[in-house]
Every structure is written in structure tokens, then in C-alpha cells.
Amino acid sequence: MRLVSWVGGNDLDAAEAKIDQPGAIAATLASASFEGLHLLYSYPEKRVANYLSWLSSQYALPLVKRRAELASPIDFHDIYLAADALLADLAQASSDPIAVLLSPGTPAMQAVWILLGKTKYPVTFYQATLEQGVQQVDIPFEIAAEFVPKRDQQLLHLSVGQVSASAAFNDIITQNPLMETLKRQATVLAVRDVPVLIYGETGTGKELFATAIHNASLRKDRAFVPVNCGAIPQELIDSVFFGHVKGAFTGAVNNHDGVFKQADGGTLFLDEFGELPLNVQVRLLRVLQSGEVTPVGASKPIKVDVRIIAATNRDLLQEVAAGRFREDLFYRIAVGVLKLPPLRERSGDISLLAETLLSGIYSTLSDAEHKKLSADAKNLILKQPWRGNIRELQSTLLRASLWATGNKITGADIQQALFSMPDSKSGILDRDVSQGIDIQELMSEMVQHYIPRALAEAKDNKTRAAELLGLKNYQTLNNWIEKYNVK
């Protein structure tokens, strides 16, 4: 069996002794036997060469490397072309089985591996984590066995919840009063041309709001450039943001416009804004203050006119207090602030969104039989915490729609489509105390999560809900609701 993988940042760090763990690739080689290793990479040649030398000294097996020219580590088009070409060459060269290691690389790389491995190539999936070690992974669904290139792009867009470039406020489906208020506020911000900061958990629709704001703004006819700040290798951040000139560094064979230049006159959407390292925050602040960027290797700055919309799932005020985020940059960006609620707090929206998303799935997969959600499927959907929010709901509906055999999607179909994620104490008991914690906030988080679920299960009977929560009586429940401001 031949092992295929992207080279990830942790793999390189392990070879450079920056972390104590061996990295996913080395850990997998240590725990399972393979006849060859085929690696894709987009990191600088020198770092990769050092890593491969280190890896070869640890494991004696044939090793083949292949450089992938990616516009960015999250560019689905380039990732798809590189991964598909490698798997096609391996399948043509030999009938030996192929194993794909999912762990290294960006989520976009992992999504492409899964789609290719479930549609075009018979592969075995592996993953390596610190908690579970190296495991063979069973991806519990099947996509159409007959592969059609156009359909692959449609499934790819659906699987990652890609936002349409023409998204507008009407595309934000809701009947929840808080969400309606946020839409009105976002409409006001759109025409004011001020920086916007959008808070929200993963999958709550931050990019959808950002795109809608841009499309309703005076900049709507200019570029909207999204960037995932958490997915850029640190050594490439300056080049990605500010561009570079030919010959600025090894591999810079052409001039390259950074995202600030690409978004000149338009909007730059900085997703995962809270992931930026402090040294990058300083350079970003300087650009926002001066309106100028200097490409790597250039001697003169370039003027740019860019509107910034930033998004994060972190509490940036806490990050500022902890010294992990610059206060001056925070106040430069946090002019218009929108805080998107998680799906579990959007009362009245879950069923509406499920029906709307399912309709969108079938309109994209135009030759698929349209199926409705059964009553037990709807009930199961309403009971889920949806930690991944709308993105998780959409991907679950997509999986269920692909394998449901009748004219309805049943509760069993939904149950099969759900991923059973490790609870990890809901993140409550594994916080790093050395970084400081707010125990009252953690208590509030627990209470606000479980009391609404107990009330829903008890059909708003407070006596029964108190019993489900182990409380003495409904008066105690009322006290907790009041103390922790449970909605």
C-alpha cells in the first residue's frame, strides 16, 4: 500500500524540533507499514528538502515528492488539480492500493481528498491525532459512483458551504427577531463604508454577511477578496497580504499582487482575523493607517483603497486583555460590529433553514430526486446542538440526501448522516488555566446550553425540566434562568 499526503506545517515543525510531537506523517509511518510515500507540498523548497532529509533518516522507504503551485492553501481549484493529478498517476502506474492521510494540510485539502476518494479513486483513509493516535477512517457515506467533473464542483461547493459571489441580504434566511435586527444593522453598515467586525462561531454565516454587505455597498462593482488568515503559512503572510516582486525570494519567478492590491477599490474580507500573529498585526495596522503596501522585495510603497471586513470566532477583547491581540488594531477594525448568534439560539429558524438548504441542494444536483424531510427527521434535526451551525446542518442534509433510498429523508437517514463528535466535556473542562479563565462565564455557558434543551424536551414544563437537570424544583430552575439570563 502506498501512502499519499500533503506536507503540513506540523510535519515541518517536528523536523525542525519546534514541537515535541513527530507530526502526522511520521506518526503514521511509525504505526503502519507502507511500500512507498508520495507527498504533495506548497511550502518553500528549502524547508521541504530539510524535512524530507529528516524523514528519510527515520524511515527507509521509497519517497516521491511533488510540488503543487497553489494560489493559496485554500484555493479549491488548484488543490483539486494537484490532488487529482497525483492520484491519477498512481492509479495508472500500479494496481497497488492507495492510502490517503487526511490530517496534514488545510480543511480545503481534506475536503478534496474525501471527494476524490469517494468518487474517482478507491482509497483507504487514515488520520493521525494526538488524542486518538493513528487510525484508519471510515467515511460513512457514498457519493455517486459515476464521476462527472461538473458534478464534482457542485458537490465541492455544497460540502464546504461556499458562499455565492452574488449573495445579498435576502439570501440570509431567518424569521428570528435578533437575526432580523442584525440584517437591518448590516444594511446600514453596508452604505457607510466603515470597517466591520463580525463575531460568530464557525458556520454561523459570517462570510455570507460580509458578502452581502459588500454587494449592498458603493464598492459592489469592485473586487471582494476573501482571505482565511488562519490558513496562511507564516513565512508567506507578507507575500499573500502585500505581494512580492520577481526575484524577491527563492521561487518568486513572477511579480505577484497581494490581496490588498487585488482588493483595491473594493473589499478585503479577513476571515479568522483573530488568528493573526502579533508581528503581522503590527504590519497590518501600518497599512490601515497609511493606505500603502510595500510588496516584498520592492523599494517603493503602493497606494491602496480597501474596505476591511473582518470575522472571528474569538472574543477579541479577551485576546487584547491577554496580550494576544493589539488594542489599537482592534479599535481600528471594530467600528461596525455584528455578533451572529449560533444556530441553537435562533429560535424558529432551524426548520426553516433545513427546508431551504435541502431545496438548494436539489436545485444544484439538478438530476436528483427531490425528497422531503419526514416528521421524525425534522424532530431529530431540532434536537441537535449543531456545534458546526449552518455549515454542519447543510453537510448533514447533503449526506442524508445522497443515500436516502425512499421518497423521504427519514430520521434514520439523518442519524446515519450525523458525525458523532467527541464531546471533550463541551470544551468546558479542558481550558488552559495558565492563560486565565472566567469561571463565571463557563458556568453561564453550561447553563445557557442545557436549560433551553431541557425545556424543549419537557415541552416547557418547568417542573419536568428541573427534574431532567437534577434541580430540586421549578423555583430553583427559575432562579438559575434569572441568574444566568437564559433566553
Secondary structure, DSSP 8 states (H G I E B T S, - for coil): -EEEEE--HHHHHHHTTSSSS--HHHHHHHHS--SEEEEEE-S-HHHHHHHHHHHHHH--S-EEEEE---SSTT-HHHHHHHHHHHHHHHHHH--S-EEEE-SSS-HHHHHHHHHHHHHT--EEEEEEETTTEEEEE-------SS--HHHHHHHHHHHHT---TT--GGGS----HHHHHHHHHHHHHHTTT--EEEE--TTSSHHHHHHHHHHTSTTTTS-EEEEEGGGS-GGGHHHHHH-B-TTSSTT--S-B--HHHHTTTSEEEEETGGG--HHHHHHHHHHHHHSEE--BT-SS-EE---EEEEEESS-HHHHHHTTSS-HHHHHHHTTEEEE---GGG-TTTHHHHHHHHHHHHHHHSTTS---EE-HHHHHHHHH---TTHHHHHHHHHHHHHHH--SSEE-HHHHHHHS-----GGGGSTT--GGG---HHHHHHHHHHHHHHHHHHHTTT-HHHHHHHTT-SSHHHHHHHHHHTT--
